[in-house]
């Protein structure tokens, strides 16, 4: 259609159906762009795949598999890892503070 007003009912139905299809495609594309959680997950998966490939290049395949398994464990339950890292940072800071006081 050239954007003109439909001349009959059949043209109007075709125009309506075409518009619906275009709107559906547009809404699906917007939905995918606005689904931040899924996009972040896909980005993290991609980065983990790249890191696993680099680990496999530097070491051997079983080590790369263990690396990926460890990363998946951290992703599934990050709170204990975060708590451990936070504790380590606190201990390092205390050690550095004691050294600077001496």
C-alpha positions, 0 to 999 in steps of 0.5 A: 500500500502506498499510504493512501486511504483503503478503497474497499473493505478488503484493502482495509483488512489487509492494511489492518493485518499488515499494521498488526504484524508490524506492531507485533514485531516492534513490540517484541523488539522493544520487549527484548531491549527492555528485558535488562535481566536477560540481556545482562545474563546473556552478556555474562554468559558470553564473557564467561565463555570467552574467559573459559576459552582463554583459560583453556588456551593457557592451561588444559581443558579440565582446568577450564571446565573447573573454572566454568563450574566455579563461575557457575556456582558463584553466579548461582549463589553470590552471597557467600562469595561476596561475604568472603571477599568482603572479609578478606578486604577487611583483614587486609585493611587491618593488616595494612593499618597495623603495619602503618602504625608500627 
